[in-house]
Amino acid sequence: MRTSLLVLLAGMALGAGCSDDREAPSSVRISPTVSRVTGLYFDKEDRIGLTISRTSGDYVTNRLMTYDGSVFTASGLKWYESTQETSTLTAYLWG
């Protein structure tokens, strides 16, 4: 189940990027659509650690994101989409 959560969260976060490199960066927001491992739903203040790896190196490593009741967010975490390289997002439940 945890692996399914990671794959799903990674796929959803990719949709948060800009469609044009000239646009302003978007905030990274992850909307979970699966239940969490230990219960039916995520609870407000649940946390995940997010790592975004690119071919040029890690963009962010183990960044804490907090669930606000609808999405996971992290203050100041911006997404700069690149059409020139692939990104891999990995998330895990924190604590």
C-alpha positions in Angstrom: 0.0 0.0 0.0 2.8 2.4 0.9 4.4 1.9 -2.6 1.1 2.6 -4.3 0.8 5.8 -2.3 4.3 6.9 -3.4 3.6 6.3 -7.0 0.2 8.0 -7.0 1.6 11.0 -5.1 4.5 11.3 -7.5 2.2 11.2 -10.5 -0.2 13.9 -9.1 2.6 16.2 -8.2 3.9 16.3 -11.8 0.6 18.0 -12.8 1.6 21.0 -10.6 4.2 22.3 -13.1 4.1 25.2 -15.5 3.2 24.6 -19.1 5.7 27.1 -20.4 9.3 27.7 -19.2 8.6 31.5 -19.3 5.8 31.3 -16.8 6.2 32.0 -13.1 6.8 28.8 -11.1 3.9 27.1 -9.4 3.7 25.9 -5.8 4.0 22.2 -5.3 0.7 20.8 -4.1 -0.1 17.1 -3.8 -3.8 16.0 -3.7 -4.0 12.5 -2.4 -6.7 10.2 -3.9 -5.9 7.1 -1.9 -6.4 6.3 1.7 -3.5 6.2 4.1 -2.0 3.0 5.3 -3.2 3.2 8.9 -6.7 4.6 8.4 -9.4 5.5 5.8 -8.4 9.1 5.1 -5.6 11.5 5.7 -6.1 13.8 8.7 -5.4 17.5 8.9 -1.7 18.0 9.9 -0.6 14.6 8.5 2.9 15.0 7.0 4.9 13.5 4.2 8.6 13.9 3.2 9.0 14.7 -0.5 12.1 14.2 -2.6 12.3 15.5 -6.2 15.2 14.0 -8.2 16.2 15.2 -11.6 18.8 13.9 -13.9 21.0 16.9 -13.0 20.7 16.2 -9.2 18.2 16.4 -6.4 15.9 19.5 -6.6 14.6 18.9 -3.1 15.5 16.2 -0.5 13.1 15.1 2.2 11.1 18.3 2.2 8.3 18.3 4.9 4.8 18.8 3.5 1.7 19.1 5.6 -1.9 18.1 4.8 -4.4 21.0 5.2 -7.5 18.8 4.8 -7.4 18.7 1.0 -3.8 18.9 -0.2 -0.2 18.6 1.0 1.8 21.8 0.8 5.2 23.2 1.8 5.8 26.9 2.3 8.1 28.3 -0.4 8.4 25.0 -2.4 8.1 26.0 -6.0 8.1 23.9 -9.2 10.1 24.9 -12.2 9.1 22.5 -15.0 11.8 21.5 -17.4 11.0 19.9 -20.8 14.7 19.0 -21.0 14.9 16.5 -18.1 12.9 13.9 -16.2 11.9 14.3 -12.6 11.1 11.6 -10.1 9.0 12.3 -7.0 9.2 10.1 -4.0 7.1 10.7 -0.9 6.6 8.8 2.4 4.5 9.3 5.5 6.4 11.4 8.1 6.5 10.2 11.7 
